[in-house]
């Protein structure tokens, strides 16, 4: 049973939330608060698993209340409730300690998924994050000699800013490589799909293509799979419900792995949202249409194309033209139609084949 605390200064909003949430037998509403200060006090008293936190409130706003709850009740997870998808507000809530956010008026399924994911019922093991960083340190130590040689070779060619940028890309690639090394079937996937995605971004949204964090998000999209058990990740057959829930949890794990890195919210957005679908049937939050960040919408098309055209344990590789036809058929349902159209244009120009060959 997930114990839930609702915090909203509107009595009608609290009542509406309670009504829809209590339909779920897996969730128990243990209390309601009308302002942030009351939410902090009730969180200490009731020790909820999840707190639904409005942002704009009297006495103490949602940002301040979230920071206090995370300090005083560290096991409680906070979901920010926002009236609009305002990046500054969402970023402030996440920096205060919120694990996720949900738009007011979003589909009930999206809210339930967010509650399940942050509560840990989505099979996100708290031990995963330190384990991931231990793995990254181990990998870095193994490759330290090569990294040092590269740094020395570039020392005379780069100023300090350039070297830091290279190091950042190296660490990102190493982290992605730690995931990819576990699955022999996805060799080269990260390099190919990030190349496709950067090419599509340059075509659809060139203003985003110059932000290295967008590239980092494409490279690290599946970083959370390092916390998925081998028995699930390498299973060549159909996954049962429990295993599928563990596989889907890689999104939340990935966000938690990247959470300590300042300025990485655009990266975390891509990791969090690359399995959302245009029609709202994706996960983890059931976002739809332009609620999904643009880089994640672009990446989803590229990720699907690479999955269709490469050999996997559960399917044979299909020809590029078959993959393109499937993407076109799913435009407006699974994928952003504009993203699919741009991807088809790249194929028509022969640019996808060029990028695929460059990654060999």
C-alpha positions, 0 to 999 in steps of 0.5 A, a space after each residue: 500500500 502506497 501512503 500518500 499525503 496531498 498538499 494543495 491550498 485549494 480545498 476543491 483541488 484536494 477533494 478532487 485528487 482524493 476522489 480519483 486517487 482513492 479509486 486505486 486500491 494500492 494507494 491510501 490517502 493518509 492526510 491533507 495539507 492546505 499549505 507548505 508548513 502544514 505539509 511539513 508537519 504532517 509529513 513528519 507525523 505520518 511518514 508518507 511514501 509520496 507527497 503530492 505538492 502544489 507549488 504556489 501556496 501561502 505560508 510556505 510554498 511548494 519549493 520550500 516545503 519540498 526541501 524541508 520534507 526531503 531533509 526531515 523525512 528522507 524516505 518520502 518522495 515528492 511529486 510537484 503539481 504544476 498548473 503549467 509546464 513551466 521549466 523554471 518552476 519544475 527545475 526549482 522543485 526538482 532541485 529542492 528534492 522532488 522526484 517527479 512532476 505532474 500537470 494539474 488536470 493530466 490524465 489519471 493514468 499519468 498521475 498514477 504512474 508517477 505515484 507508482 514510479 516514485 514510490 519505489 513500487 516500480 522496482 527502483 532499488 535505492 541501492 542501484 544508484 551507489 552501485 552504478 557510481 561504483 561501476 562507473 568508477 571501476 570502468 574509469 580506473 580501467 580506462 584511466 591510462 588511455 584517458 591520460 594519454 588522450 589528455 596529454 596528446 590534446 594538451 597543446 591543442 586545447 584550452 582549459 574549457 575545451 579540455 573540460 568539454 572533452 572530459 565531459 563527453 568522455 565520462 558520458 560515453 564511458 557511462 553509456 558504454 558501461 550499460 551497452 557492454 552488458 548487452 551483446 545485442 545492442 553493440 553500437 546502438 548508442 553511437 548510431 542512434 545518437 548520430 541519427 538524433 543529432 542529425 534530426 535535431 539539426 534539421 528540426 530544431 537547430 537551436 537545440 543541436 548546439 547544446 551539448 546536454 542534448 547530445 548527452 541525453 541522447 547518449 545516456 538515454 538508457 543509462 538506467 538499464 545498468 540497474 536492471 537485472 541481467 535475467 530481465 535485460 538479457 531475456 530473449 523471450 517475452 517478459 512477464 508483468 513483473 519483469 516488464 515493470 523492472 525493465 520500465 523502471 530503467 527510466 526512473 533509475 536513469 533519472 536518479 543516477 543523473 540527479 546529482 549532476 548540476 545543470 543536467 535537467 535537459 539530459 534528465 528530460 530526455 532520459 525520463 521522456 524518451 519512452 513517452 508516446 505522442 498519443 499518451 500511451 507511453 511511460 512513465 508519466 503518460 505524457 502526450 503531444 507537445 507535453 513531451 519535450 522536443 528532444 525526447 520526441 525526436 529521439 524516440 523516432 531514431 531509437 525505434 528506427 535503430 531497433 527495427 533495423 538491427 538484430 535483437 534477441 526477440 526479432 530479426 533485423 528488417 530492411 531500412 525501407 520497412 522500418 521507414 514505412 512502420 515509422 510513417 504508419 505510426 506518425 500521429 500515434 506513437 511518434 510526433 508527425 513532424 519528427 517522422 517527416 523530418 526523419 524521412 527527409 533525412 533518409 531521402 537525402 541518403 544521410 541516414 546511411 552515411 551516419 550508419 556507415 560512419 558508426 561502423 
